[in-house]
Amino acid sequence: MAKLLLITSDWPPRMGGVANYYYGLHHNYPEAIVLTNVIGAQGERVIKTSWTWPGWPKWLPLLWLVPYWKNKLGIKFLAAGEILPTGTALLLTRLTFGWPYLVFLHGLDIQLAQCNFWKRFLSRQILKRSAGVIANSNFTAQLAVAAGARAGSVEVIYPSVSPQTVRPEVIVDIKQRYQLENRIIILTVARLVERKGITRVIEAIAQVEEKFNNLVYVIVGDGPAKDQLAKQSSRLKSRVIFTGAILDEEKFAWYQLCSIFILTPLPDKTDVEGFGIVYLEAQAAGRAIIASRVGGVPEAVGEAGIFINSAAELAAGLQRLLSDDKAKLNLAAIGRSQSKKFRTAGQAEKFNKYIKNLNS
């Protein structure tokens, strides 16, 4: 098994799907070592360091940190967790020493790398000269090829989920804290930014609240749009709950408590939804989904959800699922079955095979 050094700024305790994605692959690939600058990062085979300095470019220390750790640890493959700027450092080591490297892509990163001529040129060189590219979805893989990656070098390794257990006392605590007895819970888990489409979910809740007077909409997450969303939902009073950022066990408890999971991202030229691991988490919990056909979302949702294009369609879809238990349970069953192909062990095996083929 070839040793791999992943250089990334996305690693626990930093929250988010990318950090969890890397953690899962690292955990299941014993020869993977992580070099990260995330404050508080720790764990077996994790090297915490700083690679910024006051001059330009900020990431310049990587040009001596990467060779140092590669030689010290006997690394075969380097891997850039971010195409820019980490990929730039690995491109330079490739040109200088001939060392092979991989690039991980998640959708938003490759879109941002297309925002000006210099970044487009640089990202094209990084992708063309890489030994391989790992994309989190077929949607992202298509973006990678369009940006300069060789089609045969791109492998899709999906974000993954593992079965999660939640202590009964956590469920009880949440129910008591938010007074949820006999309430129908609609759930969104997301970073609170405009493109996540939470505004139209609140609009849809307002349209159906009179018919379903025990409905409550729970929004898990934090972000710059929180104040605006709170203002918009103020007329719904206690029907909308903002939990803020929470620990994983409490998040998985909300999946178990909810009746329907909703996340309907809006189209955005740069901030694209490359996949969406929250859809997999909802499916694994056996929950019906309402989503939108944006970016890699259809790949994640598959046949386990209803797709909408507007607040009116969302309200109609929500009313349908709330009124038709059979339809809701059918979507939930499909989702639970679909989630098995995204299990961590299966995606890790695919990753291991990919690295083995590169090394042969």
C-alpha positions in Angstrom: 0.0 0.0 0.0 1.5 3.3 -1.1 2.0 6.0 1.5 0.0 9.2 0.8 0.4 12.7 2.3 -2.8 14.8 2.2 -2.1 18.5 2.6 -5.4 20.3 3.6 -6.9 23.2 5.5 -10.1 21.2 6.0 -9.8 18.8 8.9 -11.6 18.2 12.2 -12.3 20.1 14.5 -13.2 22.3 11.6 -16.8 21.5 10.8 -18.3 20.6 7.4 -18.7 17.9 4.8 -15.2 18.3 3.3 -13.4 17.8 6.7 -15.6 14.7 7.4 -14.9 13.4 3.9 -11.1 13.5 4.4 -11.4 12.1 7.9 -13.3 9.1 6.6 -10.8 8.3 3.8 -7.9 8.8 6.2 -9.4 6.5 8.8 -9.8 3.7 6.2 -6.5 4.1 4.4 -3.8 3.1 6.9 -1.0 4.6 4.9 -2.5 8.1 4.7 -0.9 10.9 6.7 -2.4 14.3 7.0 -0.5 17.6 7.0 -2.9 20.4 8.2 -2.8 23.9 9.5 -6.2 23.6 11.3 -6.0 24.8 14.9 -6.8 22.0 17.3 -6.2 19.2 14.8 -5.0 16.1 16.4 -5.0 12.3 16.0 -2.9 9.4 14.8 -1.1 10.1 11.5 -2.0 13.8 11.7 0.7 16.5 11.5 -0.3 19.9 12.7 1.8 22.8 11.5 1.5 26.3 10.1 2.3 27.1 6.5 1.6 30.8 6.3 4.0 33.7 6.5 3.8 37.6 6.3 5.1 37.7 2.7 3.7 36.7 -0.7 2.5 34.1 -1.5 1.1 33.3 2.0 1.5 29.5 1.4 5.2 29.7 0.5 6.4 27.6 3.5 4.7 24.6 1.8 7.6 24.6 -0.6 10.0 23.4 2.1 7.5 21.6 4.4 6.2 19.2 1.7 9.7 18.0 0.6 10.7 17.7 4.3 7.8 15.5 5.3 7.8 13.5 2.0 11.4 12.5 2.5 11.1 12.0 6.2 8.1 9.7 5.9 8.8 7.9 2.6 5.7 9.3 0.9 4.8 7.9 -2.6 1.9 10.2 -3.4 1.2 13.8 -2.4 -2.4 15.0 -2.4 -3.8 18.5 -2.5 -6.9 18.9 -0.4 -7.5 22.3 -2.1 -6.7 23.0 -5.8 -5.7 26.5 -4.8 -3.4 27.2 -3.2 -2.2 23.8 -2.0 -2.3 22.4 -5.6 0.1 25.2 -6.7 2.7 24.0 -4.2 2.4 20.4 -5.4 2.6 21.5 -9.0 5.9 23.3 -8.2 7.3 20.2 -6.5 6.2 18.1 -9.5 8.1 20.5 -11.9 11.2 20.6 -9.6 11.4 17.0 -8.4 9.0 15.0 -10.6 6.9 13.9 -7.6 3.4 12.6 -8.5 0.4 14.2 -6.8 -3.4 13.9 -6.6 -6.0 16.7 -6.4 -9.3 16.4 -4.5 -12.2 18.4 -5.9 -15.6 19.2 -4.3 -17.4 21.5 -6.7 -17.1 25.0 -5.1 -13.3 24.9 -5.2 -13.1 24.3 -8.9 -15.7 26.9 -9.6 -13.8 29.5 -7.6 -10.7 28.6 -9.5 -12.3 29.8 -12.7 -13.1 33.3 -11.5 -10.2 35.0 -13.3 -7.6 34.3 -16.1 -4.7 33.6 -13.8 -6.6 31.2 -11.6 -8.0 29.4 -14.6 -4.5 29.1 -16.1 -3.0 27.9 -12.9 -5.8 25.4 -12.1 -5.6 24.0 -15.6 -1.8 23.3 -15.2 -2.4 21.7 -11.8 -5.0 19.4 -13.2 -3.2 18.5 -16.4 0.0 17.6 -14.6 -1.6 15.6 -11.7 -1.3 11.9 -11.5 -5.0 11.7 -10.7 -8.1 13.7 -9.7 -10.6 12.6 -7.1 -14.0 14.2 -7.4 -16.9 14.0 -4.9 -19.5 13.5 -7.7 -20.0 13.0 -11.4 -21.1 16.7 -11.5 -17.7 17.7 -10.1 -15.9 15.3 -12.3 -17.4 17.0 -15.4 -16.3 20.4 -14.0 -12.8 19.0 -13.5 -12.5 17.8 -17.1 -13.8 21.1 -18.4 -11.2 22.8 -16.4 -8.3 20.8 -17.8 -8.2 17.4 -16.1 -7.6 14.3 -18.3 -10.9 12.4 -18.5 -9.3 9.1 -17.8 -7.5 10.4 -14.7 -10.7 11.4 -12.8 -12.2 9.1 -10.2 -15.5 9.7 -8.4 -15.2 8.9 -4.7 -18.5 9.9 -3.0 -18.8 11.4 0.4 -19.9 8.6 2.7 -22.0 7.8 5.7 -21.8 5.2 8.4 -24.7 4.0 10.6 -25.0 6.3 13.6 -26.4 5.5 17.0 -28.0 8.2 19.2 -28.4 7.7 23.0 -32.1 7.7 24.0 -31.4 10.5 26.6 -30.3 12.8 23.8 -33.6 12.4 22.1 -35.5 12.9 25.4 -33.4 16.1 26.1 -34.1 17.6 22.7 -37.9 16.9 23.0 -38.1 18.5 26.4 -35.8 21.5 25.6 -37.8 22.5 22.5 -41.3 21.2 23.7 -41.7 18.9 20.7 -44.2 16.4 22.0 -46.8 15.7 19.3 -45.1 18.0 16.8 -44.4 17.3 13.1 -40.7 18.2 12.6 -39.4 19.5 9.2 -35.6 19.6 9.2 -32.9 21.5 7.3 -29.2 21.0 8.1 -27.0 23.5 6.3 -24.7 26.5 6.5 -26.9 29.5 6.7 -26.1 31.3 3.5 -28.5 32.7 0.8 -27.8 30.0 -1.8 -29.0 27.2 0.5 -32.6 28.3 -0.4 -33.8 28.4 3.2 -35.8 31.5 2.5 -38.2 29.6 0.3 -38.6 26.8 2.8 -39.8 29.4 5.3 -42.2 30.8 2.7 -43.5 27.2 2.1 -44.0 26.6 5.8 -46.1 29.8 6.0 -48.3 28.5 3.2 -49.1 25.2 4.9 -49.0 26.1 8.6 -52.8 26.6 8.9 -53.5 23.1 7.6 -50.8 21.5 9.8 -51.0 23.4 13.1 -48.6 21.1 14.9 -45.8 21.7 12.3 -42.4 23.0 13.4 -39.4 23.8 11.1 -36.0 23.2 12.6 -32.9 24.8 11.1 -29.6 23.2 12.2 -26.5 25.2 11.4 -25.1 28.7 11.5 -23.9 31.3 9.0 -24.1 34.9 7.9 -27.7 34.7 6.8 -29.0 33.7 10.2 -30.3 37.2 11.2 -32.1 37.7 8.0 -33.7 34.3 8.2 -34.7 34.9 11.8 -36.3 38.2 10.8 -38.2 36.5 7.9 -39.5 33.7 10.2 -40.5 36.0 13.1 -44.1 36.0 12.0 -44.2 32.3 12.3 -43.3 32.6 16.0 -42.5 29.3 17.6 -42.9 27.3 14.4 -39.3 27.9 13.4 -36.4 26.8 15.6 -32.7 27.8 15.0 -30.4 25.4 16.9 -27.1 27.0 15.8 -24.1 24.8 15.3 -24.4 21.5 17.3 -22.4 18.4 17.9 -22.8 15.4 15.6 -24.8 13.2 18.0 -27.5 16.0 18.4 -27.5 16.5 14.7 -28.2 12.8 14.1 -30.9 12.9 16.8 -32.7 15.6 14.8 -32.6 13.3 11.7 -34.4 10.6 13.8 -36.9 13.1 15.2 -37.9 14.7 11.9 -40.6 13.7 9.5 -39.2 15.3 6.3 -35.8 16.7 5.4 -35.7 19.7 3.1 -32.7 21.4 1.5 -33.4 23.2 -1.8 -30.2 25.0 -2.9 -30.4 27.9 -5.4 -28.3 28.0 -8.6 -25.1 30.0 -8.1 -22.3 30.7 -10.6 -19.5 30.2 -8.1 -20.8 28.8 -4.9 -22.0 25.5 -6.3 -23.5 22.5 -4.4 -21.0 19.8 -5.4 -22.9 16.9 -3.7 -24.5 17.3 -0.3 -23.7 14.8 2.4 -26.7 15.9 4.5 -28.9 14.2 2.0 -27.1 10.9 2.6 -27.5 11.4 6.4 -31.2 11.9 6.0 -31.5 8.8 3.8 -29.6 6.7 6.2 -32.1 7.8 8.9 -35.0 6.8 6.7 -36.4 10.2 5.9 -38.2 11.5 2.8 -36.4 14.4 1.1 -37.4 17.6 -0.7 -34.5 19.0 -2.8 -33.7 21.0 -6.0 -31.9 20.0 -9.2 -28.7 22.0 -8.5 -25.1 20.8 -9.0 -24.5 17.3 -7.7 -27.7 17.2 -5.5 -29.6 14.9 -7.9 -26.8 12.3 -7.5 -27.0 12.4 -3.7 -30.8 12.3 -3.6 -31.5 9.9 -6.4 -35.0 8.5 -6.2 -35.5 9.3 -2.5 -37.0 12.7 -2.8 -39.2 15.3 -4.5 -37.4 17.9 -6.6 -38.8 21.5 -6.7 -38.1 24.8 -8.5 -40.0 27.3 -6.4 -41.6 28.1 -3.0 -45.0 27.2 -4.5 -43.8 23.8 -5.7 -42.1 23.3 -2.3 -45.3 24.0 -0.4 -47.2 21.6 -2.7 -44.6 18.9 -2.2 -44.5 19.4 1.5 -48.3 19.3 1.7 -48.4 16.1 -0.3 -45.9 14.3 1.9 -47.6 15.5 5.1 -50.9 14.2 3.8 -49.8 10.9 2.3 -47.9 8.7 4.7 -47.6 6.0 2.1 -45.7 8.3 -0.4 -43.5 9.6 2.4 -42.7 6.1 3.7 -42.0 4.9 0.1 -39.4 7.7 -0.4 -37.9 6.9 3.0 -37.5 3.2 2.1 -35.9 4.1 -1.2 -33.5 6.4 0.6 -32.5 3.9 3.2 -31.7 1.4 0.5 -29.8 4.0 -1.6 -27.7 5.0 1.3 -26.0 1.6 1.5 -24.0 2.4 -1.7 -22.6 5.4 0.1 -21.3 3.6 3.1 -17.8 4.6 4.2 -16.3 1.1 3.8 -17.4 0.9 0.2 -16.1 4.3 -0.8 -12.8 3.6 1.1 -12.4 0.4 -0.8 -12.9 2.2 -4.1 -10.3 4.8 -3.0 -7.8 2.1 -2.0 -8.2 0.4 -5.4 -7.7 3.7 -7.2 -4.4 4.4 -5.4 -3.3 0.8 -6.0 -3.8 1.2 -9.7 -1.9 4.4 -9.8 1.0 2.8 -8.0 1.1 -0.3 -10.3 
